[in-house]
Amino acid sequence: MNDEYYLVQGGEKTGPYTFNELINMELNIHTEIITPQSDKPQYASELPEFDSYFEGQGIYFPTLDNLATHGKRLSAFLIDYFGIYIIVSNVVTRTGVVVLPASYRFGDPVPTGMAILSACMFATFLVYKTICEVSGLKGSLGKKIFKLIVVDVNGQKLSLPRAFLRNLGVILSLTIWVPFLSVFFSEHRQAWYDSLAKTYVVSTNPN
């Protein structure tokens, strides 16, 4: 690479630096850099040649090349959903918190026990997914299996309010399931709650 990179700090231009010299500095996504191709300062996050550097720091910018496929998203979701359901249903029934009816036919009034089980399931799912997404995992255990993470537009892990908002949308979608179909009509493979929270599901191993 041409030795023509410059840093812009506090309005002052320093350099020149080689590419290797730059990546050995403590760059962040908002570091302003002048490249050999342009005299206009750009954020390091806008320059593709620094993608590998930021990925080494666990920052994955959402691009059309690394957005998670529908199949992987669905598979990860089903693993999380049924895993949590099995755990929660066993805990609440074995402890006597919920007593499920011996028989139930579709169309009958929803028994109290089933309503309590659903509430416990949704609450647990909300807390579980929110905690996972603000942690170093950046996603649920199901997503971990498929090497997926949830990030904001800057490729970084979610803040607590953003993760909570996103997963509140997931819980609302679980009540009728239809809203999940929105992911198939999004240019960036975002479900409606991803668009609302400005989040993306990306693959850390897209190949």
C-alpha positions in Angstrom: 0.0 0.0 0.0 1.1 3.6 -0.7 2.6 5.4 2.3 0.1 8.2 2.0 -2.2 7.8 4.9 -2.7 10.8 7.2 -4.6 11.2 10.5 -6.8 14.2 11.2 -6.9 14.9 14.9 -8.4 18.1 16.4 -8.4 19.6 12.9 -4.7 18.9 12.4 -3.2 16.6 9.8 -0.4 14.2 10.9 1.6 11.7 8.9 2.3 10.3 6.4 1.8 6.7 7.7 2.0 3.3 6.1 -1.1 1.1 6.3 0.8 -1.2 8.8 1.7 1.8 10.9 -1.9 2.8 11.1 -3.2 -0.6 12.1 -0.7 -0.7 14.9 -2.2 2.5 16.4 -5.3 2.6 18.5 -7.8 3.4 15.8 -11.5 3.5 16.5 -14.5 3.7 14.1 -14.5 7.5 14.3 -10.8 8.0 13.6 -10.5 10.4 10.6 -8.1 9.3 7.9 -7.0 10.8 4.6 -6.3 8.0 2.1 -4.1 7.9 -1.0 -7.3 8.0 -3.1 -8.9 11.1 -1.5 -7.9 14.4 0.1 -11.2 14.4 2.1 -11.0 12.9 5.6 -13.1 9.7 6.1 -13.9 7.7 9.2 -11.9 4.5 9.5 -15.2 2.6 9.6 -15.9 3.8 6.1 -12.7 2.4 4.6 -12.9 -1.2 3.5 -9.2 -1.9 3.9 -9.7 -1.5 7.7 -12.5 -4.1 7.9 -10.1 -6.9 9.0 -8.5 -4.6 11.6 -11.9 -3.9 13.2 -13.1 -7.5 12.9 -10.0 -8.4 15.0 -11.5 -6.1 17.6 -14.9 -7.9 17.3 -16.5 -5.1 15.3 -18.4 -6.3 12.2 -19.9 -3.6 10.0 -23.1 -4.8 8.4 -22.7 -5.2 4.7 -24.6 -7.0 1.9 -21.8 -9.7 2.0 -22.1 -10.6 5.7 -25.8 -10.2 6.5 -27.1 -13.4 8.0 -29.1 -15.7 5.7 -32.8 -16.3 6.4 -32.1 -20.0 7.0 -29.4 -19.4 9.6 -31.6 -16.8 11.4 -34.6 -19.2 11.5 -32.5 -22.1 12.7 -30.9 -20.1 15.5 -34.3 -18.8 16.5 -35.8 -22.2 16.7 -32.9 -23.6 18.8 -33.3 -20.7 21.3 -37.1 -20.8 21.4 -37.6 -24.5 21.9 -34.6 -24.7 24.3 -36.1 -22.0 26.5 -39.6 -23.5 26.2 -38.4 -26.9 27.4 -36.5 -25.4 30.4 -39.3 -23.0 31.4 -42.1 -25.5 31.1 -40.3 -28.1 33.1 -39.4 -25.6 35.9 -42.9 -24.1 36.3 -44.7 -27.5 36.1 -42.3 -29.4 38.3 -42.4 -26.7 41.0 -46.2 -26.5 40.9 -46.3 -22.9 39.7 -48.3 -24.0 36.7 -50.8 -26.9 36.5 -51.6 -27.7 32.9 -55.0 -29.2 31.9 -55.2 -32.9 31.2 -56.8 -32.1 27.9 -57.3 -29.1 25.7 -59.0 -28.6 22.4 -58.4 -25.8 20.0 -61.1 -23.2 20.4 -61.7 -23.8 24.1 -61.0 -20.9 26.5 -57.3 -20.7 27.3 -56.7 -22.3 30.7 -55.0 -20.1 33.4 -52.1 -22.5 33.6 -51.3 -22.2 29.9 -51.6 -18.4 30.1 -49.1 -18.3 33.0 -46.8 -20.7 31.1 -46.8 -18.4 28.1 -46.2 -15.3 30.2 -43.2 -17.0 32.0 -41.9 -18.2 28.6 -42.1 -14.7 27.0 -40.5 -13.0 30.0 -37.7 -15.5 30.2 -37.1 -15.3 26.4 -37.0 -11.4 26.6 -34.5 -11.4 29.5 -32.3 -14.2 28.0 -32.0 -12.6 24.5 -31.5 -9.1 25.8 -28.7 -10.2 28.2 -27.0 -12.3 25.5 -27.0 -9.4 23.0 -25.4 -6.9 25.4 -22.8 -9.4 26.5 -19.6 -10.3 24.8 -21.6 -13.0 22.9 -23.5 -10.3 21.0 -26.2 -12.8 20.4 -28.0 -15.8 21.7 -26.6 -19.3 22.1 -28.5 -20.3 19.0 -26.8 -17.6 17.0 -23.5 -18.6 18.5 -23.9 -22.0 17.0 -24.3 -20.5 13.5 -21.6 -17.8 14.1 -24.1 -15.0 14.0 -24.1 -11.8 16.0 -26.4 -8.8 16.5 -24.8 -5.4 15.9 -25.8 -1.7 15.5 -25.0 0.2 12.3 -21.4 0.8 13.6 -20.8 -3.0 13.9 -20.7 -2.8 17.7 -22.6 -4.7 20.3 -26.0 -3.4 21.4 -26.6 -1.1 24.3 -29.1 -2.3 26.9 -32.0 0.0 25.7 -31.5 -1.0 22.1 -31.3 -4.7 22.8 -34.4 -4.5 25.0 -36.3 -2.6 22.3 -35.3 -5.2 19.7 -36.3 -8.1 21.8 -39.6 -6.6 22.9 -40.4 -6.5 19.2 -39.5 -10.2 19.0 -41.9 -11.0 21.9 -44.7 -9.0 20.2 -44.1 -11.0 17.0 -44.3 -14.3 18.9 -48.0 -13.6 19.7 -49.0 -14.0 16.1 -45.8 -15.0 14.2 -46.8 -13.2 11.0 -44.5 -10.1 11.7 -41.5 -12.4 11.4 -42.2 -12.5 7.6 -41.0 -8.9 7.3 -37.4 -10.2 7.1 -38.1 -11.6 3.7 -39.1 -8.2 2.3 -36.2 -6.2 3.7 -33.2 -5.1 1.6 -30.9 -5.6 4.6 -32.7 -8.8 5.8 -34.0 -7.0 8.8 -37.2 -8.0 10.7 -39.4 -5.1 11.5 -38.0 -4.9 15.1 -34.4 -4.7 13.6 -35.5 -1.7 11.5 -37.1 -0.2 14.6 -34.0 -0.7 16.8 -31.6 -0.1 13.9 -29.9 -3.4 14.4 -28.5 -6.0 12.0 -27.8 -9.8 12.3 -24.5 -10.5 10.6 -22.3 -13.6 10.1 -18.8 -13.6 11.5 -18.0 -16.4 9.0 -20.0 -15.6 5.8 -18.0 -17.9 3.5 
